[in-house]
Amino acid sequence: MALSSRRRYQPVDYWPGFVDALSTLLLVIIFLLTVFMVAQFLLGREVSGKDTALQRLNAQIAELTDLLALERSSVRSAKDDISSLSASLQAVQSERDRLKAAAEAGASRADAAGGQASALQGQLDRERDLSARAQSQIELLNQQIAALRRQMAALEDALNASENRDRESQAKLADLGSRLNVALAQRVQELNRYRSDFFGRLRQILADRPDVRVVGDRFVFQSEVLFDVGQGQLSEAAKPELDKIAQALVQLNGEIPSDINWVMRVDGHTDIRPTRGAFPSNWSLSAARAIAVVEYLVSKGVPPQRLLAAGFGEFQPLDTAQTEDAYRRNRRIELKLTER
């Protein structure tokens, strides 16, 4: 019965599993190469891009982080595959040892049966055939074990390469962030320098106007300088002053590099008292006045993309007292040079 059981033994075919593991490895490598190419493309665009690259940088960094997370997930999957292959290797080695023991036992029984009668000759031949088949299976298992070891070595190399690329990507991200901070600091410093020059020119132009003053980083015009009471159209007396400002803005536009997105913001403010006439609210009156200033500057040659009109109504007062002097101070037009 024992001999009959050995003759029915069928060897286990491990090759489909090896092919699946090798296909998974190739897919992982292709995916990693794709991620690397995408990251290189994005980094190239970040370095060569100007304003649009700065605006999209945070989104691209988040995308690179997601890709790195996917790559780490692939690395963990590859490690799981290695663990599975290791278990398979141990099972194959155990089977090889069992077959070797069976072959040695068969050979021993064949030698012991050599001195028996011719009736046992057939059994001896069968034992020898079984021993030969076991030896052939051992050779096949040895070849499979060698193939498994080669695959494990290839997986280890792929894992090491993936970890190296991960470290390189982290270093590139850190370097890119550092260069971005330096570039942003340089842009802010450069814009501050032009802002200081522009405000210096305005101080010289408007030095004889006591109703125009500097508050922080902006010029403040009392509304009475530019508009009649309750009106949203510029007065004739305001236009000579705005002509000087328009000339300074045109000159500034030719000096600031085109890759700096600057804008002159015109803010309209009113006092807290309700409006009368054509404007339903202080908000609409303040916005109309800011737009009127912007449109006049555009008519004098200032590029429209460098101007911004904003209406704040009565909601950002300079003086919260309810006096005529406080109302007068709160009715104002502010000019501020800033980034878009």
LINZI-V713917 format. One record per helix or strand of 3 or more residues. SS is the DSSP state (h for helix, s for strand). FROM is the first residue (numbers start at 1). TO is the last residue. If there is no record, write none. Layout:
{{SS FROM TO} {SS FROM TO}}
This chain:
{{h 2 7} {h 15 48} {h 51 115} {h 118 205} {s 212 215} {s 218 222} {h 223 226} {h 236 255} {s 262 269} {h 282 299} {h 304 306} {s 307 311} {h 324 330} {s 332 339}}
